[in-house]
Amino acid sequence: MATGGVARLVCGRWSKWIVLAFWIGVLALAGPLAGKLTSVEKNDNSAWLPGGAEATQVADLQRQFQPDDIAPAILVYERAGGLTAADRAKAAADLGRYKTVDGVTGDLVGPIESPDKAAIEVIVPVRIDDDGWDALPDIADSLKATAETGAPPGLDVYLAGPVAAAADSAGAFAGIDGTLLYTTLAVVAIILLVTYRSPVLWLLPIITAGVALTSSQAVIYLLAKYADLAVNAQSAGILTVLVFGAGTDYALLLVARYREELRRHEDRHEAMQFALHRAGPAIIASAATVVVGMLCLSLAELNSTAGLGPVAAIGIAIGLAAMISLLPALLVICGRWLFWPVRPRFGTPEPTATGFWARLGGRIARHPRRTWIGTAVVLGAMALGLLQSNAVGLTSAEQFTTEQPSTVAEEALARHFPAGGGQPVTVIANASSAGPVSQALGQVFGISEVAEPVVKGDLVMIDGTLASPPDSAAAQQTVEVARAAVHAIPGADAKVGGYTAVVVDINDANRHDNRLIIPLVLLVVLIILGLLLRAIVAPLILIATVVLSFAAALGVSILAFRYIFDFPAEDTSFPLFVFVFLVALGIDYNIFLMTRVREEAQQHGTRRGALIGLGATGGVITSAGIVLAGTFAALASLPLVAFVEIGFAVAFGVLLDTLIVRSVLVTALNLDVGRWMWWPGKLMHKRDAEPGDKPETPLSSSEPELTH
């Protein structure tokens, strides 16, 4: 049979060395560029918003009033028993010292003494230069050190505000690439060692995934630097997980098929050609589904979500290229000894014929309808946890798994001052409407004080102090009320911005993206499945099982967040990210299974093909699912609630999909629906095996004479 030019190229006796040399060259070029990826990341919230967001428009207009982008640092001096003269003198003296700190600009506000005479606050404006928010941690450290130097005994000093929050975020993200990479490597290595039971074989998929990750990071760096691709620490971290998780999945499927073919072909080059020819279409289709699904994220309003789409798609595409070219070349270069101590010898029987998954298929075949209905009911019950979903966003204090200095500082600030004093609501309007806008803002419930209007040319800027913490739900409600109030003033063209407005616009954009992208991903995946399986019924059934699996995984995860992790809420982007990962990646396993079932159904009919397909792919798909779940679980190594939530939900969902949905639910549906799975394709006319027929082994169905 023809094995295809690509298969011969990557594993030919001489061409395999060309493939290896090509990837070594790619790695040499990509390595230096990959190391620069963090330099182009944008991790501030405002950079995530689209240009049309109201908060973004206000930020742009503010440059007419202050040429630099400014972030406030709030120094808080607190003494429980009441301030002393020495405390007041210290705060006053520090004003001059703060001005000498690199990055501090403009006029400082304060010292402001609290009404209870127990605290002082000083607001220090900090310039955000070309280095962006990445430079703020060093500035925060300098300000805090200045405040602590020479402080009278018993005077507590805190640093609050956006600069402090940026410093804590930088600390949480510090070493994220290394932490996540090493954790992922350890997880994948352990799982591969257990899967292959070989002290050497596991190295090749990891080496190949490492080459793919480095190459992906280099491409993404170039796009971020020269094509304005939005990249942040979150998308860079998810890239590591995706490349290692999905890439290792493709490696497992290929190596499993290669091991099968080594038992049928004495020459390892020929065995790899057959393995690539047979497993390649399923691997490529799976990767294409993930790539297209991820690219759907590009339509998101939120820049961070839109940027994740191409970042993830690039990682998957390059991972696929490496796994179907570099990995086969390495495998045939090294030879059969890689599988030691369980080497697949030519002529030996295929062990999947009588393994666990073959036996499980036999049990499901006794009562397939009862099995799939019962499984669906259990999954539906698990999905009831969705009733406790609270994807309204996380406050600054809720974003971290451990208490952060900025959170403690905000609590100290709130004990003595209006909660939103350092991060006001900012309104910019036409200067001619300064009076009505100021009056309307002052009448908004939740605004405790309105500053004097500042006029520059045709525009006026008015700041309002929030009575609630700026990241609270109450503050967000205040911003929405303020917008309604000032928008209603004729001719004012008033816009409301500031930190809280940024949060409101991010949450609104996330909700819009959920409504747009979730249905779009389902439609795209449905179309791809229809083209791949040449049927309508099977794709609809598979989509239904994946959606049910997603709902069950999300329901259980939310219950775990409430009663085990004690997380009060989820980020507004959480449902979309988990959906895209579980649907795009979860459909992979159905593609792996159903392409094999379809292959076998052409020979034996759908019901027998379902049993053969399960027996042949059950072990490798389960291993692939465990690898992917393990890599996403590595996200929990980071002290960020959003990462822990995504990691847990995706890891649990992948395991649920692999162990229950794909192996039990889909197999039972295959057995019950039978040849009608392939309607209206030609395969639906292939007679199913009768219930009493003895199933044939996967080995007999995979001989080289099989036509595709």
Secondary structure, 3 states (H helix, E strand, C coil): CCCCHHHHHHHCCCHHHHHHHHHHHHHHHHHHHHCCHHHHCCCCHHHHCCCCCHHHHHHHHHCCCCCCEEEEEEEEEECCCCCCHHHHHHHHHHHHHHHCCCCECCCCEEEEECCCCCEEEEEEEEEECCCHHHHHHHHHHHHHHHHHCCCCCCCEEEEECHHHHHHHHHHHHCCHHHHHHHHHHHHHHHHHHHHHCCCCCCHHHHHHHHHHHHHHHHHHHHHHHHCCCCCCHHHHHHHHHHHHHHHHHHHHHHHHHHHHHHCCCCCHHHHHHHHHHHHHHHHHHHHHHHHHHHHHHHHCCCHHHHHHHHHHHHHHHHHHHHHCCHHHHHHHHHCHHHHCCCCCCCCCCCHHHHCHHHHHHHHHHHCHHHHHHHHHHHHHHHHHHHHHCCCCCCCCCCCECCCCHHHHHHHHHHHHCCCEEEEEEEEEEEHHHHHHHHHHHHCCCCEEEECCCEEECCEEEEEEEECCCCCCHHHHHHHHHHHHHHHCCCCCCCEEECHHHHHHHHHHHHHHHHHHHHHHHHHHHHHHHHHHHCCCHHHHHHHHHHHHHHHHHHHHHHHHHHHCCCCCCCCCCHHHHHHHHHHHHHHHHHHHHHHHHHHHHHHHCHHHHHHHHHHHHHHHHHHHHHHHHHHHHHHHHCCEHHHHHHHHHHHHHHHHHHHHHHHHHHHHHHHHHHHHHHCCCHHHHCCCCCCCCCCCCCCHHHCCCCCC
